Amino acid sequence: MLGLTTSLVLIASMLELSVHAATVLHQHQKRAQCAATLTIAENVASTLQAHYYNTGTGMYNGGSLWTDANALEDLHNLMLGADVDTWSTVADGSYIGKSALSSSTDWASLLGGANDDAGWVVMALWKMADYKSARGLSNTAYLNAAATIYNLIAGQWDDTCGGGVWWNTAHTYKNAITNQLFLYVSADGYLRGGGQTYLDNANKAWNWLSASGMRNSQGLWNDGLTDTCVNNGQTTWTYNQGVIASGLAALYAATQDTTLLDQAEITLDATISLLTDDDILKESCDDALSGGSVCDVNQQLFKGLWTKHVQYYLDMANDSTRTAKYSPFLGSQTSAVFHYGTDANNDVGSVWYAPNQGGSIFTPKTSTSGLEAHVAAAKYGPC
Ligand SMILES: *[C@@H]1O[C@H](CO)[C@@H](O)[C@H](O)[C@H]1NC(C)=O
């Protein structure tokens, strides 16, 4: 048995190590940004807030909890990137921020059983916390709320289909996005000093995902599993192809296992070759022509999420060769969003791959999605 002093020294040095890892990682996410792209992003963000944000409720008109969470995350991601404070009051006034600041919030009930929404809310709370920390403000309530929600998600893991967290607390479906988000928040939570349980969960999540059969022979992730635990063959949404990459890169940052980055790029490269039209992301529900298919209230945000999670992928990979590989594609997306997707008011519509011929729709989700493409490209695209 170790002496008390030795143990204390050991514990202290372990603490220092994990604090160091977190600090280094969240510092190196800083990077010179493209000013022109940032200006475009700020214009889109201003319109998003002016057209859709309700300061009374702290929600977006026509939004939903998980899409609002992403919009909040993006505003703070942008403020950190551009080094501005334009939306500094939004966090504490938002429904999610107010819920974090209130000690009486019942997160399980607020989340309504949606374990995927819970993952998005954790990410939003962390980004708002990063912003507060960068400005010397207390972020304790945000971090505590994120930890509470994380534990709710982690408690939704069981042995059905050999593992995985359920999509919903009703336990009807095991799917890709919920577990990809669990991988990300577990690995990033570890890097933020959450401790060994987070790393164990990240490894557990990836081991299960990689054996689940949800990634098809093309390298793309389908939506989820059937009742008999095989790939259900449902749509390969763009966001699934991005969130897996950021999660794997966060796990790489925690473990230094570069094969995780190679796994991520199988899927990123498949996205670029298979889920695009002339090098621009195209969701299967996108149609520039009127009268065709239209993405639903959730699907409207997916493409931007892919770009945001490529940003996070590159943050965590911290590798100039990998950055150079994806930079031109991020540049093409911001350009398409600007030239094809954006109307005269700086609202961004659902369709990026072609000029709008009546089929593009304009909602807070589609503007948020466009904002994400700009913010990612400001950091990693060409300038
Ligand atoms: C990122 O890469 C640079 C250059 O290779 C290196 O100096 C730095 O320590 C890396 N940061 C982290 C957090 O690994």
The ligand as an SDF file (V2000), in Angstrom:
LIG
                    3D

 14 14  0  0  0  0  0  0  0  0999 V2000
   -0.7780   20.5940  -31.9840 C   0  0  0  0  0  0  0  0  0  0  0  0
    0.2440   20.4900  -32.9510 O   0  0  0  0  0  0  0  0  0  0  0  0
    1.3310   21.3560  -32.7500 C   0  0  0  0  0  0  0  0  0  0  0  0
    2.2630   21.2350  -33.9550 C   0  0  0  0  0  0  0  0  0  0  0  0
    2.4820   19.8990  -34.2860 O   0  0  0  0  0  0  0  0  0  0  0  0
    2.0030   21.0100  -31.4250 C   0  0  0  0  0  0  0  0  0  0  0  0
    3.0920   21.8900  -31.1980 O   0  0  0  0  0  0  0  0  0  0  0  0
    0.9960   21.1370  -30.3050 C   0  0  0  0  0  0  0  0  0  0  0  0
    1.5470   20.7190  -29.0810 O   0  0  0  0  0  0  0  0  0  0  0  0
   -0.2250   20.2810  -30.6060 C   0  0  0  0  0  0  0  0  0  0  0  0
   -1.2440   20.4920  -29.5840 N   0  0  0  0  0  0  0  0  0  0  0  0
   -1.7960   19.4900  -28.9060 C   0  0  0  0  0  0  0  0  0  0  0  0
   -2.8010   19.8600  -27.9110 C   0  0  0  0  0  0  0  0  0  0  0  0
   -1.5180   18.3250  -29.1020 O   0  0  0  0  0  0  0  0  0  0  0  0
  1  2  1  0
  1 10  1  0
  2  3  1  0
  3  4  1  0
  3  6  1  0
  4  5  1  0
  6  7  1  0
  6  8  1  0
  8  9  1  0
  8 10  1  0
 10 11  1  0
 11 12  1  0
 12 13  1  0
 12 14  2  0
M  END
$$$$
